[in-house]
Amino acid sequence: DGSPMLARQDRERWCRVPRDIVALRRSDPDQASAWRLAVRAAFAEAFGEGLQATSMSRDGWYRLTVKSTP
């Protein structure tokens, strides 16, 4: 539907981002701002829980998982 989304799965998160944020900023600045705030909140919460961004899907989802220790 084009809205920001966060999917939770145990200690893993999936955070959707817009396909083209630059175009969205031009066409709908309010929606672009909503995306920015939602993605920021999702990442801040995940980082606070010790997760890190580990991959991104081709359709615009960041995968956030538990940090691995070296």
N, C-alpha and C positions, 0 to 999 in steps of 0.2 A: 504493500500500500504506500510505500515511499516514506514511512515514518521510521524514526530511530527504534531499534529493537535490541534487547539483551536477552540471550537464552542462557539459562543456568543448568549445569549438569554436574552434580557432585562438587568437586573442587576445580571445575573447569567452567569457563564462560565463553560465550560467543557474542561478539559485539558487531552489529551491522553498521556499515558506514555508507554514505551515498556514493553512487557511481562517479559523479562529476560534481564535486563541491563547488568548483569555480563557476560552472554554469548555473548551479542552484543559487549561488550568491547573487548572480545577476538577475535571475528570473524570479526568485522568491527569497529575499533577504531574511524575512521572519522565519521561514522554514529552515534556512541554512543556519540561523542562530539556534533554533531548537535542536538541530542535529549536533552542533558544536557543544552545547551544554549537556546534552544527553550522553554523547560519547565521552566527554571529559569526566562526567560523574561515574560512568561505567568503569573507565580506566582507573580513576582515583580509588574507587572501592576495591577493584581487583588488585591493584598494587598494594593497597592497605592490608589485604588478606594474604600477601606474599605471592601473588600470581604475576606472571610476566607474559607479554605478547610473544607467542612462539611461531605463529604462522598466520597467513591470510588466504582465504579462498578466492577463487576467480570471480565469485559473485558478490564480493564485498563484505565478508565476515572476518574479523580478527579472532583468532583463537588465543585465549589467555589460560595458561596452565601454571601449575606449581613450579616454582624455580627449581632447577636441578642443581645439585651441588657437584663441584668439580672433583 
